[in-house]
Amino acid sequence: MLITRKSIPRRTFLRGAGAALALPVLDAMTPALAADKARPIRMAFVEVPNGIMMDKWTPVAEGDLQLSPVLEPLAQFRDRMLVLGGLDQKEAAALGFEIGGDHPRACSAWLTGAHARMTSGADLRAGISVDQVAAQEFGKYTQLASLEVGLESPEIVGACESAYGCAYYNTISWRNDTTPLPMENRPRAIFDRLFGDMATADPEMRLAIRQDDRSILDAVLDDVRRLRGKLGGADRGKIDQYLEALRDVERRMQLAEAQSDRELPQITGPAGAPPVFSEYYKLMTDLMVLAWQTDMTRVCTFQIGHEMSGRAYPEVGFGDSHHSVTHHQGDPVRIKKVIEINIFHTKLLSYYLEKLRATADGDGSLLDHSMIVYGGALSDGNLHLYTNLPTLLVAGGATGIKGGAHIRYRRGTPMNNLFLTMLDKANVPHVEQLGDSTGRLQLPSI
């Protein structure tokens, strides 16, 4: 093997008229004889709304992980999974003077462990969320500190439940105790944020490329050819995989945008989003994978739907809104529909995890260097319970966490104890307190 000390800068971009594309992490970006340098740990937080049918989520026994019906679609990732029971977000509970508001308090507390102030005005208050604690550290090394992604419109304003402002529903991410961060639900906006390079790219040129139905890759082909001549075979393969994935995402966005122009009256989602929910989900997760692959960010927060979401899922065979069927009052027909929605969501999660597993990162994959929390801010959606929350942690081997287990912690354990442990595993400098945390969790080690 020929060893040289030549390398290309970590922040090399592919440039052309109206475009500047970040590159994935390449071996050539690491000085010779330092290829074993540790890759960074990434973190993602994925929330589903309206609770989960816990008897179909929870494995039958502790210890060795036996997958429940809702978790069965994730069977291929069993060895990386920890199902964690007994975790609460007690700050979602109502204070004596508060009436209603279970949903906004729950989603505000999920990543913060803080109580949402009951207000429909501008004086919002909760607490910093774990993703933003991580972003404060990771943002020192990446172009974007974090990426907040949602699948419903963030433009609802006013009061949504009781005297709680809709701003509480629109996000699960808080920069600090008074600043909720908007979740971006437009694929094009995320794409441009990742690859538009607003500081140097000509917006008129980029618009012309889009209107001509051309690819942003067309503008950087000359730079691609020059770069490939400097790279070894493994890096050329990574570049090809990356550009192919990027072009596929771009093509799907173009199709969605064209469809929006033709079929706007029939579309319930935002303009430019695929009208079929599973396609929308996959497009957004593919963008998140690209964000990690290029190391544009190391933190993603993904809100699949607002609490009280009325979204329907015709793909599963019925048109009932999600929130309405979760208030099933013991009706077996409605309960069956909730279970089908829960399973549908974990099938989509499997797609996201497979994309991460298929994307190279150093000697492993993005999944090997990631921690993903998946779950809900409520357990029982019918009763609005914020205790024993459905919590799944998917952790790659580089985190030192051993999967394949169902662990039940002592009743009343704060969810934020898990988050403190995750921050430690991600090498975020020691955080003493987060929300109502009382310590760290013990997780099985490799």
C-alpha positions as CSV (number, residue, x, y, z in Angstrom):
1,M,0.0,0.0,0.0
2,L,1.4,3.4,-0.9
3,I,1.3,5.8,2.0
4,T,1.5,9.6,1.5
5,R,1.0,12.5,3.8
6,K,-1.1,14.4,1.3
7,S,-4.6,15.2,2.3
8,I,-7.4,17.5,1.1
9,P,-9.0,20.0,3.5
10,R,-11.9,18.8,5.6
11,R,-14.1,21.7,4.4
12,T,-13.5,21.1,0.7
13,F,-16.6,22.0,-1.5
14,L,-17.6,21.1,-5.0
15,R,-18.2,24.4,-6.7
16,G,-19.8,25.6,-9.9
17,A,-22.1,28.3,-11.2
18,G,-24.8,28.8,-8.5
19,A,-23.8,25.8,-6.4
20,A,-21.4,24.8,-3.6
21,L,-21.7,21.2,-2.3
22,A,-20.2,19.9,0.9
23,L,-18.4,16.6,0.6
24,P,-18.8,13.4,2.6
25,V,-16.0,12.5,5.0
26,L,-13.2,11.0,2.9
27,D,-10.1,9.0,3.8
28,A,-8.1,11.7,1.9
29,M,-9.3,14.3,4.5
30,T,-7.4,12.4,7.2
31,P,-3.6,12.8,7.2
32,A,-1.7,9.6,6.3
33,L,-1.2,7.1,9.2
34,A,-4.1,8.7,11.1
35,A,-6.9,6.8,9.4
36,D,-7.9,5.3,12.8
37,K,-8.9,8.7,14.1
38,A,-12.3,8.4,15.8
39,R,-15.3,9.4,13.8
40,P,-17.8,11.7,15.7
41,I,-20.9,10.4,17.4
42,R,-24.2,11.7,15.9
43,M,-27.4,12.1,17.8
44,A,-31.1,12.1,16.6
45,F,-34.3,12.4,18.5
46,V,-37.5,11.1,16.7
47,E,-40.9,11.8,18.3
48,V,-44.2,10.3,17.3
49,P,-47.4,12.1,18.5
50,N,-50.4,11.0,20.5
51,G,-48.9,8.1,22.5
52,I,-48.4,4.4,21.6
53,M,-50.4,1.3,22.5
54,M,-48.1,0.3,25.3
55,D,-49.2,-3.4,25.5
56,K,-48.2,-3.8,21.9
57,W,-45.0,-1.8,22.3
58,T,-43.5,-3.3,25.5
59,P,-41.6,-6.6,25.3
60,V,-43.1,-9.4,27.4
61,A,-40.0,-9.8,29.6
62,E,-37.0,-7.9,30.8
63,G,-33.5,-8.9,29.8
64,D,-32.9,-10.5,26.3
65,L,-34.9,-8.5,23.9
66,Q,-38.0,-10.2,22.5
67,L,-39.6,-7.9,20.0
68,S,-43.3,-6.8,20.5
69,P,-45.7,-6.4,17.5
70,V,-44.9,-2.7,17.2
71,L,-41.2,-3.2,17.3
72,E,-41.1,-6.3,15.0
73,P,-40.4,-4.2,11.9
74,L,-37.1,-3.3,13.5
75,A,-36.0,-7.0,13.8
76,Q,-32.9,-6.5,11.7
77,F,-31.6,-3.9,14.1
78,R,-32.3,-5.9,17.3
79,D,-28.7,-6.2,18.3
80,R,-28.4,-2.4,18.4
81,M,-31.7,-1.7,20.2
82,L,-32.5,-1.0,23.9
83,V,-36.1,-0.8,24.9
84,L,-36.2,1.3,28.1
85,G,-39.1,1.2,30.4
86,G,-40.0,3.2,33.5
87,L,-38.8,6.6,32.2
88,D,-41.1,9.6,33.0
89,Q,-41.3,13.3,32.1
90,K,-43.1,14.5,35.3
91,E,-42.9,18.1,34.2
92,A,-45.6,17.3,31.7
93,A,-48.1,17.0,34.7
94,A,-50.6,19.8,35.2
95,L,-50.1,22.2,38.1
96,G,-53.1,22.8,40.4
97,F,-54.3,25.9,38.5
98,E,-53.8,24.4,35.0
99,I,-56.7,23.0,33.0
100,G,-56.2,20.8,30.0
101,G,-53.0,21.2,28.0
102,D,-51.7,17.7,28.3
103,H,-50.5,17.5,24.7
104,P,-48.5,20.8,24.7
105,R,-47.0,20.2,28.1
106,A,-45.9,16.7,27.0
107,C,-44.1,17.6,23.8
108,S,-42.5,20.6,25.5
109,A,-41.2,18.4,28.3
110,W,-40.1,15.4,26.2
111,L,-36.5,16.6,25.5
112,T,-36.3,19.4,28.1
113,G,-37.6,17.9,31.4
114,A,-39.1,21.4,32.0
115,H,-42.7,22.6,32.6
116,A,-44.3,24.6,29.8
117,R,-45.7,27.9,31.0
118,M,-49.5,28.1,30.3
119,T,-49.7,31.0,27.9
120,S,-51.1,31.7,24.4
121,G,-48.9,34.8,24.1
122,A,-45.3,35.5,23.4
123,D,-44.1,34.8,27.0
124,L,-43.4,31.1,26.2
125,R,-41.2,29.2,28.7
126,A,-39.9,25.7,29.0
127,G,-36.2,24.8,29.0
128,I,-33.2,23.9,26.9
129,S,-33.6,20.6,25.1
130,V,-31.0,17.9,25.0
131,D,-30.5,18.2,21.3
132,Q,-29.5,21.8,21.8
133,V,-27.1,21.0,24.6
134,A,-25.4,18.7,22.2
135,A,-25.6,21.3,19.4
136,Q,-23.7,23.8,21.5
137,E,-20.7,21.5,21.6
138,F,-21.0,19.9,18.1
139,G,-21.7,23.2,16.4
140,K,-18.1,24.2,17.1
141,Y,-17.1,21.7,14.4
142,T,-19.9,21.8,11.9
143,Q,-21.5,24.3,9.6
144,L,-24.9,23.8,11.1
145,A,-25.2,23.3,14.9
146,S,-28.4,21.3,14.5
147,L,-31.2,20.4,12.1
148,E,-34.8,20.5,13.2
149,V,-37.1,18.6,10.8
150,G,-40.9,18.2,11.0
151,L,-43.7,16.7,8.9
152,E,-46.4,19.1,9.6
153,S,-46.8,22.8,9.1
154,P,-45.2,25.0,11.8
155,E,-47.4,28.0,10.8
156,I,-50.3,27.3,13.3
157,V,-50.6,30.3,15.7
158,G,-52.7,31.4,18.6
159,A,-54.1,29.0,21.2
160,C,-54.4,25.3,20.4
161,E,-55.5,23.6,23.6
162,S,-56.8,25.4,26.7
163,A,-54.6,28.5,27.1
164,Y,-51.4,27.0,25.6
165,G,-50.0,28.6,22.5
166,C,-49.7,26.6,19.3
167,A,-45.9,27.3,19.4
168,Y,-45.6,24.6,22.0
169,Y,-47.0,22.0,19.5
170,N,-44.9,23.2,16.6
171,T,-41.6,22.0,18.0
172,I,-39.8,19.6,20.4
173,S,-36.6,21.6,20.3
174,W,-35.7,24.6,22.6
175,R,-32.6,26.6,22.3
176,N,-33.1,28.0,25.8
177,D,-36.0,28.3,28.2
178,T,-37.7,31.0,26.1
179,T,-36.8,30.2,22.5
180,P,-38.5,27.3,20.8
181,L,-36.9,26.4,17.5
182,P,-39.1,25.9,14.4
183,M,-39.2,22.5,12.8
184,E,-38.6,22.8,9.0
185,N,-41.2,20.8,7.0
186,R,-40.2,21.9,3.5
187,P,-37.8,19.5,1.8
188,R,-36.5,22.3,-0.6
189,A,-35.7,24.6,2.3
190,I,-33.7,21.8,4.0
191,F,-31.9,21.0,0.8
192,D,-31.0,24.6,0.2
193,R,-29.9,25.0,3.7
194,L,-27.5,22.1,3.4
195,F,-26.3,22.6,-0.2
196,G,-27.3,26.1,-1.3
197,D,-24.3,27.9,0.2
198,M,-26.2,31.2,0.3
199,A,-23.0,33.2,1.0
200,T,-21.4,32.4,-2.3
201,A,-23.9,30.9,-4.7
202,D,-25.8,33.0,-7.2
203,P,-29.5,32.8,-6.2
204,E,-30.6,33.7,-9.7
205,M,-28.4,31.0,-11.2
206,R,-29.7,28.4,-8.7
207,L,-33.3,29.4,-9.5
208,A,-32.6,29.0,-13.2
209,I,-31.2,25.5,-12.6
210,R,-34.3,24.6,-10.7
211,Q,-36.8,26.0,-13.3
212,D,-34.9,24.2,-16.1
213,D,-35.4,20.9,-14.1
214,R,-31.7,20.5,-14.1
215,S,-29.6,19.0,-11.3
216,I,-27.5,21.1,-9.0
217,L,-24.9,18.4,-9.8
218,D,-24.7,19.7,-13.4
219,A,-23.1,22.9,-12.1
220,V,-20.2,21.1,-10.3
221,L,-19.4,18.3,-12.8
222,D,-16.0,19.9,-13.7
223,D,-15.0,20.1,-10.1
224,V,-16.1,16.5,-9.6
225,R,-13.8,15.3,-12.4
226,R,-10.9,17.3,-11.0
227,L,-11.4,15.9,-7.5
228,R,-11.8,12.3,-8.6
229,G,-8.3,12.5,-10.2
230,K,-6.9,13.2,-6.7
231,L,-8.6,10.4,-4.9
232,G,-8.0,6.7,-4.3
233,G,-10.5,4.0,-5.3
234,A,-12.3,3.9,-1.9
235,D,-12.9,7.6,-1.9
236,R,-14.1,7.6,-5.5
237,G,-16.7,5.1,-4.4
238,K,-17.8,7.3,-1.6
239,I,-18.1,10.3,-3.9
240,D,-20.2,8.2,-6.4
241,Q,-22.5,6.9,-3.6
242,Y,-22.9,10.4,-2.2
243,L,-23.7,12.1,-5.5
244,E,-26.1,9.3,-6.5
245,A,-28.0,9.7,-3.2
246,L,-28.0,13.5,-3.6
247,R,-29.3,13.3,-7.1
248,D,-32.0,10.8,-6.0
249,V,-33.2,13.2,-3.3
250,E,-33.2,16.1,-5.7
251,R,-35.2,14.2,-8.3
252,R,-37.8,13.3,-5.7
253,M,-38.1,16.9,-4.7
254,Q,-38.6,18.0,-8.3
255,L,-41.3,15.4,-8.7
256,A,-43.0,16.5,-5.6
257,E,-42.8,20.2,-6.6
258,A,-44.2,19.5,-10.0
259,Q,-47.0,17.4,-8.5
260,S,-47.8,20.2,-6.1
261,D,-48.2,22.6,-9.0
262,R,-50.7,20.3,-10.7
263,E,-52.6,18.9,-7.7
264,L,-52.5,21.6,-5.1
265,P,-56.2,21.3,-4.1
266,Q,-55.8,17.7,-3.2
267,I,-52.6,18.0,-1.1
268,T,-52.9,18.2,2.6
269,G,-49.1,18.6,3.3
270,P,-46.9,21.6,2.5
271,A,-46.2,22.7,-1.0
272,G,-43.3,20.8,-2.5
273,A,-43.8,17.8,-0.2
274,P,-44.7,14.4,-1.6
275,P,-48.5,13.8,-1.1
276,V,-47.9,10.2,0.1
277,F,-46.8,10.3,3.7
278,S,-44.3,7.4,3.5
279,E,-42.6,9.2,0.5
280,Y,-42.5,12.4,2.5
281,Y,-41.0,10.7,5.5
282,K,-38.3,8.9,3.4
283,L,-37.4,12.1,1.6
284,M,-36.9,14.0,4.8
285,T,-34.9,11.2,6.5
286,D,-32.7,10.9,3.3
287,L,-31.9,14.6,3.8
288,M,-31.0,14.0,7.4
289,V,-28.7,11.2,6.3
290,L,-27.0,13.5,3.8
291,A,-26.5,16.1,6.5
292,W,-24.6,13.5,8.6
293,Q,-22.8,12.1,5.7
294,T,-21.3,15.5,4.8
295,D,-20.8,16.4,8.5
296,M,-22.9,19.5,8.0
297,T,-24.4,18.8,11.4
298,R,-24.3,16.0,14.0
299,V,-27.6,16.6,15.6
300,C,-31.1,16.0,14.1
301,T,-34.4,16.5,15.8
302,F,-37.3,14.9,13.9
303,Q,-41.0,15.5,14.9
304,I,-43.1,13.1,12.9
305,G,-46.3,15.0,13.8
306,H,-47.7,17.5,16.2
307,E,-49.3,16.4,19.4
308,M,-53.1,16.2,18.7
309,S,-52.1,15.6,15.1
310,G,-55.2,15.0,12.9
311,R,-53.2,13.5,10.1
312,A,-54.8,10.5,8.5
313,Y,-52.8,7.5,7.1
314,P,-54.7,6.1,4.1
315,E,-51.6,4.0,3.3
316,V,-52.6,1.7,6.2
317,G,-56.1,1.2,4.9
318,F,-58.4,3.8,6.6
319,G,-59.0,7.5,6.8
320,D,-59.5,8.2,10.5
321,S,-57.3,10.9,12.0
322,H,-54.6,9.8,14.3
323,H,-55.6,11.8,17.3
324,S,-59.2,10.7,17.2
325,V,-58.5,7.0,17.2
326,T,-56.1,7.3,20.2
327,H,-59.1,8.4,22.2
328,H,-60.5,4.9,21.7
329,Q,-62.3,4.5,25.2
330,G,-61.7,0.8,24.9
331,D,-63.3,0.4,21.4
332,P,-61.4,-2.6,19.9
333,V,-61.9,-1.2,16.3
334,R,-60.1,2.1,17.2
335,I,-57.5,0.3,19.2
336,K,-56.6,-1.9,16.2
337,K,-56.2,1.3,14.1
338,V,-53.9,2.9,16.6
339,I,-51.7,-0.3,16.6
340,E,-51.6,-0.2,12.8
341,I,-50.4,3.4,12.8
342,N,-47.8,2.6,15.4
343,I,-46.5,-0.3,13.3
344,F,-46.5,1.9,10.2
345,H,-44.3,4.4,12.0
346,T,-41.7,1.8,13.0
347,K,-41.6,0.4,9.5
348,L,-40.6,3.9,8.4
349,L,-38.1,4.1,11.1
350,S,-36.6,0.8,9.8
351,Y,-36.1,2.6,6.4
352,Y,-34.2,5.4,8.1
353,L,-32.0,3.1,10.1
354,E,-31.2,1.0,7.0
355,K,-30.1,4.2,5.2
356,L,-27.7,5.0,8.0
357,R,-26.4,1.4,8.0
358,A,-25.8,1.5,4.3
359,T,-23.9,4.8,4.4
360,A,-20.1,4.4,4.9
361,D,-18.4,6.4,7.7
362,G,-14.8,5.5,8.3
363,D,-14.3,1.8,8.8
364,G,-18.0,1.4,9.6
365,S,-21.3,3.2,8.8
366,L,-23.2,6.2,10.0
367,L,-25.3,3.9,12.2
368,D,-22.2,2.6,13.9
369,H,-21.4,6.1,15.0
370,S,-24.9,7.2,16.0
371,M,-27.4,7.3,18.8
372,I,-31.1,7.6,17.9
373,V,-33.9,8.0,20.4
374,Y,-37.3,7.0,19.1
375,G,-40.5,7.4,21.2
376,G,-43.4,9.5,22.3
377,A,-44.0,12.3,24.7
378,L,-47.1,10.4,25.9
379,S,-47.4,6.7,26.7
380,D,-51.2,6.1,26.8
381,G,-52.8,8.6,24.4
382,N,-56.3,7.8,25.6
383,L,-55.5,8.8,29.2
384,H,-52.7,11.3,28.3
385,L,-50.1,9.6,30.5
386,Y,-46.6,11.0,30.7
387,T,-45.2,8.1,32.8
388,N,-43.4,5.0,31.5
389,L,-42.9,6.6,28.2
390,P,-42.3,4.5,25.1
391,T,-38.5,4.8,24.6
392,L,-36.2,3.1,22.1
393,L,-32.5,3.8,22.0
394,V,-30.7,2.6,18.9
395,A,-26.9,2.8,19.4
396,G,-24.0,2.0,17.2
397,G,-21.0,0.1,18.4
398,A,-18.8,3.2,18.5
399,T,-20.9,4.5,21.4
400,G,-19.8,1.6,23.6
401,I,-23.5,0.7,24.3
402,K,-24.5,-2.9,23.9
403,G,-28.0,-3.5,22.4
404,G,-30.4,-6.4,22.4
405,A,-32.1,-5.8,25.7
406,H,-35.2,-4.7,27.4
407,I,-34.5,-2.7,30.6
408,R,-37.0,-1.5,33.1
409,Y,-35.8,1.2,35.5
410,R,-37.2,2.1,38.9
411,R,-40.6,3.7,38.6
412,G,-40.4,7.4,38.3
413,T,-36.9,7.6,36.8
414,P,-36.5,10.9,34.9
415,M,-36.2,10.6,31.1
416,N,-33.5,13.2,31.3
417,N,-31.2,10.8,33.2
418,L,-31.0,8.9,29.8
419,F,-30.1,12.1,28.0
420,L,-27.3,12.9,30.4
421,T,-25.9,9.4,29.7
422,M,-26.2,9.9,26.0
423,L,-24.3,13.3,26.2
424,D,-21.5,11.5,28.0
425,K,-21.4,8.8,25.4
426,A,-21.2,11.5,22.7
427,N,-18.2,13.1,24.4
428,V,-20.1,16.3,25.2
429,P,-18.2,17.9,28.1
430,H,-19.8,16.9,31.4
431,V,-23.3,18.3,31.9
432,E,-24.3,18.3,35.6
433,Q,-28.1,18.9,35.2
434,L,-30.7,18.9,32.5
435,G,-34.3,19.7,33.4
436,D,-35.4,17.5,36.3
437,S,-32.6,14.9,36.0
438,T,-31.4,13.2,39.1
439,G,-28.3,11.4,37.8
440,R,-27.2,9.1,35.0
441,L,-28.7,5.8,33.7
442,Q,-26.7,2.6,33.7
443,L,-26.7,1.2,30.2
444,P,-25.2,-2.2,29.1
445,S,-21.7,-1.8,27.7
446,I,-19.9,-3.6,25.0
